Every structure is written in C-alpha cells, then in structure tokens.
C-alpha cells in the first residue's frame, strides 16, 4: 500500500487488483438489473435513452450490458487505483488512465465515487471475477489515476472505459453520470463514427481520451503502442509526469518485472451537471 507521502509500504500495491470471484447472487442481481435498465424507458432502453438520461449531460453514455454489481474498491491511495494484475501488465504494457471530475463551473469535486469497468487489450470482459472492475474516490483536487491495461475495441467500437460517477453528499444538487471514455488510434475521434451505438445518439466525440505514449524504450512488449499508435510525446505535463514517475517507482519496488513500466496513458475530464437542467 501507499502512505500519505507517497512511499511504498510492505503491503503489495497489487493486492487491490487481485482477482476476486463474483458471488453468484451478484451475477443474479446483475441479470435482473440488466433486464430493467435495458427495457425501462427511464433507464437504458436505447429507444428512449437520449430523451431522458442522455439529455442530462453531454458526456452521458449508455451503460451497456457488461456492468456487474458489487465491484470492490481498488484504491491504493486517495484518488489512485489499480485494476490490472501484475501478470496482465507483463502481457500488455501498463496504461495510466487519468482524469478530473468537476462541476460545470470547473470546480473540482473531491470524494466523487467512480465505478469503472472495461475489457482487456484482447477485447474480453470478465464476469466470473471482478478483474478490470473496481471503485475509487477522487482525491482532494477531484483527480483520479487508474493503472490498468489499454482496453481493446470490439464489434466496430473503439476501445473504451465504462464508468459511473456519483457525486458526494456535499454535492447533492448534481446528477450522477454514466459515461464512456474512448481510446482511439492516434486520438482520432472519427473512429467513433462506425460505432453501432450511434444509431441511437450522436457520436460522443467529446469523450475521446487524449492518449499519449512515451518514446520507445527497451521494453520487450510494444503491444499498447502498436495496437493504438498513440501520439508520441517527449514531455508530459507536470501532473502526469509526477504520476508516471510515482507509479513506476511503485512497480519497481514491487518487482513487477523487467520492462513493466508506464509507457502509455491518457486523460479525460468528466463534468457533473445540475439536477433539473436538461440539454
């Protein structure tokens, strides 16, 4: 785990990312929930979604059928979580997904709950366990950092992170939002044009992750950069640079393995809107 000053302690940072079997009851309740959310006009029914939930936030997205109830907390420190296991990051290079949750006025929202899930780099979701699923809270600056692997695309859809953001009690006048953050090759938002979800709403270009990759290293695994062709940057902004160095320090201290360092990542901010206001 990580202390407040960012130092590594004896407990493994990989512990929160360990595979946890999904209880049968959670799967059963998830199935009932999926039936309701996909059939109810006020929930996820694609024919009505854009007239209800889709009008509350320009970043709002359809939840999709792959959400599973009861995902565990994956935090290793405030605002910081790990979803991928050590083995997954050896197979596919780590991807650092970062963001900040704010109000429409740009005020950071600390303590917002993020419930996130995504496919692995080979486009597979996990259901028997909570692998690549988890929760965390934003830190005091409304920021979050999630160390995982890049999500693979499927069925004409760009790779993406699903997540639900719930405001804390102090921000009870704000809407919860379900959104998706898209990882596109070269950050080309036009990759979203072929998404079948666009049959029911306009492409969410604003939900494109601003991804990056660092100059090639001696790493034996180039799967992330090769799969997505992220723009190569020589320098990162100070906040991201500090985060990458910190995570790499933790990975090294944990003996994650040769070449297991962060060489790619991306950022997308999320805005929560006021209740009672429609787009």
Secondary structure, 3 states (H helix, E strand, C coil): CECCCCCECCCCCCHHHCCCECCHHHHHHHHHHHHHHHHCCCCCCCCCHHHCHHHCCCCCCCCCCCCCCCCCECEEECCEEECCCHHHHHHCCEEEEEEEEEECCCCECCCCEEEEEECCCCCCCCCCECCCEEEEECCCCCEEEEEEECCCCECCECEEEEEEEECCHHHCCECCEEEEEEECHHHCHHHHHHCHHHHCCCCCHHHECEEEEECCCCCCCCHHHHHHCCCEECCCCHHHHHHHHHHHHHHHHCCCCCCCCCCEEEECCEEECECCCCC
